[in-house]
C-alpha cells in the first residue's frame, strides 16, 4: 500500500486540540465523499503542533486529491473561522520533514 504524507498549516485564531482538528478533517471528507470515500482514504494523524499550527497526516496515494479537496472545504473548526493549507506532500515522512525545514 503506497501512502502519502501531507504537511499542513492551520490558520485559526484559537489553539485547537488534535482531536478538534481531526474531527473537522473527517467531517469534511464524510460530507464530500460519504462513508465509502472516507474509508478508502486511510487518514491518520502523524504529528500535530497546536502552538505552531502545523500538522502531518497520512493518506493513501490514490486519495490525495480527494483529501486535498476536503481540506480546502474546511472553513470552520468548532464554529470558529479556520483554514487549512497544504504546505507539501511526500511519499516518505523523512523527505517530508526535509522539505519542511528548507
C-alpha positions as CSV (number, residue, x, y, z in Angstrom):
1,X,0.0,0.0,0.0
2,X,1.5,3.3,-1.1
3,X,1.0,6.2,1.2
4,X,1.5,10.0,1.0
5,X,2.3,12.4,3.8
6,X,0.8,15.9,3.8
7,X,2.3,18.8,5.8
8,X,-0.5,21.2,6.8
9,X,-0.7,24.7,8.1
10,X,-3.8,25.5,10.2
11,X,-4.8,29.2,10.2
12,X,-7.1,29.8,13.2
13,X,-7.3,32.5,15.9
14,X,-7.7,29.8,18.5
15,X,-5.4,27.0,19.6
16,X,-7.1,23.7,18.6
17,X,-6.6,20.3,20.0
18,X,-5.6,17.5,17.7
19,X,-9.0,15.9,18.3
20,X,-10.8,19.0,17.1
21,X,-8.6,19.2,14.1
22,X,-9.1,15.5,13.0
23,X,-12.8,15.7,13.7
24,X,-13.0,18.6,11.3
25,X,-11.0,16.8,8.6
26,X,-13.1,13.6,8.9
27,X,-16.3,15.6,8.8
28,X,-15.2,17.3,5.6
29,X,-14.2,14.0,4.0
30,X,-17.5,12.4,5.0
31,X,-19.5,15.4,3.8
32,X,-17.9,15.4,0.3
33,X,-17.4,11.7,-0.3
34,X,-19.5,9.8,2.1
35,X,-18.6,6.8,4.3
36,X,-17.2,4.8,1.4
37,X,-14.8,7.6,0.3
38,X,-13.7,8.2,3.9
39,X,-13.0,4.5,4.4
40,X,-10.8,4.5,1.3
41,X,-8.7,7.5,2.4
42,X,-6.9,5.8,5.3
43,X,-6.5,9.1,7.1
44,X,-4.1,9.1,10.1
45,X,-2.7,11.9,12.2
46,X,1.1,11.5,12.4
47,X,2.2,14.8,14.1
48,X,0.4,17.8,15.5
49,X,1.8,21.1,16.9
50,X,-1.0,23.2,18.2
51,X,1.2,26.2,19.1
52,X,2.7,26.5,15.6
53,X,-0.5,25.4,13.8
54,X,1.2,22.6,11.9
55,X,0.1,19.0,11.3
56,X,1.2,16.0,9.4
57,X,-1.3,13.5,8.1
58,X,-1.0,10.3,6.2
59,X,-3.4,9.1,3.4
60,X,-3.4,6.6,0.6
61,X,-1.7,7.7,-2.6
62,X,-5.0,7.2,-4.6
63,X,-6.9,9.6,-2.4
64,X,-4.5,12.5,-2.1
65,X,-6.6,14.8,-4.4
66,X,-9.8,13.8,-2.5
67,X,-8.2,14.7,0.9
68,X,-6.9,18.0,-0.5
69,X,-10.4,18.9,-1.7
70,X,-11.8,18.1,1.7
71,X,-9.2,20.2,3.4
72,X,-9.9,23.1,1.2
73,X,-13.6,22.9,2.0
74,X,-13.0,23.4,5.8
75,X,-13.9,27.0,6.8
76,X,-14.8,26.4,10.5
77,X,-13.4,24.3,13.3
78,X,-15.5,24.3,16.5
79,X,-17.7,27.1,15.0
80,X,-14.6,29.4,14.7
81,X,-13.2,30.6,11.3
82,X,-10.3,28.4,10.2
83,X,-8.5,27.4,7.1
84,X,-6.1,24.5,6.3
85,X,-3.3,24.9,3.7
86,X,-1.2,22.1,2.3
87,X,2.4,23.0,2.6
88,X,3.9,20.0,0.8
89,X,3.3,16.3,0.0
90,X,5.8,13.5,0.1
91,X,6.0,9.7,-0.2
92,X,8.1,9.3,2.9
93,X,8.0,11.0,6.2
94,X,11.7,11.7,6.2
95,X,11.5,13.5,2.9
96,X,8.5,15.5,4.1
97,X,10.4,16.8,7.1
98,X,13.4,17.7,4.9
99,X,11.1,19.7,2.6
100,X,9.5,21.5,5.6
101,X,12.9,22.5,7.0
102,X,14.0,24.1,3.7
